[in-house]
Amino acid sequence: MQTPPPETADILVIGGGIAGASVAAELAASARVILLERESQTGYHTTGRSAAVFAPCYGPTPIRQLTVASEPFFREPPEGFTSNPLFSPRPVLMIARDDQRAALDRLTEDVASQTEVERFDGEALAACQPLLRPGYASAGMMDRQGQDIDVHALHSGYLRMLRARGGRVVTNAEVAGLAHDGTDWRVETRGGDFRAPLVINASGAWADVIGAMAGAGEIGLVPKRRTAMTIADHPTVRTAGLPITIDVDEEFYLKPDAGRLLISPADATPSEPCDAQPDEMDIAIGADRIMTAFDLTIRRIESSWAGLRSFVADKAPVAGFSDRVPGFFWLAGQGGYGIQSAPALAAFAANSVLGLPPSERLLATGFDPASLSPERLRSAA
């Protein structure tokens, strides 16, 4: 039986999480795009397991800049993108013990130019977060611009936009072969073979695997497991409108979530790319940290899950062309910030692919394109 010829496109995007879906949708306005997803459904791994918070005060400087530049998209997405609001208010409270106040001071100074924050201590802090155990935290910083993000609506909206612009999504298409023939990339998958002059590597935890397969090398990506759990709500405190509360050194967080409390030890255990599963020790550590900081008694974990957050050395994303092989674009290393920064990062990556400058809105945040360049990693090394 004769093998069918490869399906052709202008651009192949590898990875159907939020990074791949968003950049594919942006590029489909001006190119023929095919999105390749290894699983039977898109967004199966990290995208579908996110805490889903928009926090302008959270993350390294490039992430905070991308997050600020993403806000207009979340508030007013394109017509037809979604029938549901992408945002619902969720203030972000960063807390510090006495020994962590210097870290909170540094964070407050760092974010003050990008978002308005308030400082609290004593009774004012207790009023902001009445679940805190008396005497645990001595100071807090509140960002009232924080929001819960409807991740499903965001991800589905980008996939809808991609298809409406003539793009195609192929699931069950794990990449088995990837080579450049001097003109185009030829990609072999379980879902068929594909060909295009340009490949975008948005494969999340598998990005270095795809990079090595393509001959583009590696960017030092380290997938790290993060565990999350839900527990019963506090029996007497009304928590629905309370902020997500995050330890300033990211040792834990607590977030009200649909009549329950979502908690995490904010673990970051290096892992091979995989379908991450929660570890019993991380669950126990998370419960202990939460009960130490908050007036809660955890008798039962109602549900638990884990996802992989992938970082390079400086914890900023990587978005740019490889200088080792032609037509290979990295879009990886979003860490735990990929949802909140997706609109601006997708627009920046699409402009870079098309040879266009970053948007004025992004540049107005003080953003430096070199902060995402793959070359910066080699320079740092």
Secondary structure as UniProt FT lines:
FT   STRAND          7..8
FT   STRAND          11..14
FT   HELIX           18..27
FT   TURN            28..30
FT   STRAND          33..36
FT   TURN            42..46
FT   HELIX           47..49
FT   STRAND          53..54
FT   TURN            56..57
FT   HELIX           61..75
FT   TURN            79..80
FT   STRAND          87..89
FT   STRAND          92..96
FT   HELIX           98..100
FT   HELIX           101..111
FT   TURN            112..114
FT   STRAND          118..120
FT   HELIX           122..128
FT   TURN            130..131
FT   TURN            134..136
FT   STRAND          139..143
FT   TURN            144..145
FT   STRAND          147..149
FT   HELIX           151..164
FT   TURN            165..166
FT   STRAND          168..170
FT   STRAND          175..180
FT   STRAND          185..189
FT   TURN            190..191
FT   STRAND          192..196
FT   STRAND          198..201
FT   HELIX           204..206
FT   HELIX           207..214
FT   STRAND          222..232
FT   TURN            240..241
FT   STRAND          244..247
FT   TURN            248..249
FT   STRAND          253..257
FT   TURN            258..259
FT   STRAND          260..264
FT   STRAND          269..270
FT   HELIX           280..293
FT   STRAND          303..311
FT   TURN            313..314
FT   STRAND          318..321
FT   TURN            326..327
FT   STRAND          328..332
FT   TURN            335..336
FT   TURN            338..341
FT   HELIX           342..354
FT   HELIX           360..363
FT   TURN            364..366
FT   HELIX           369..372
FT   HELIX           375..380
//
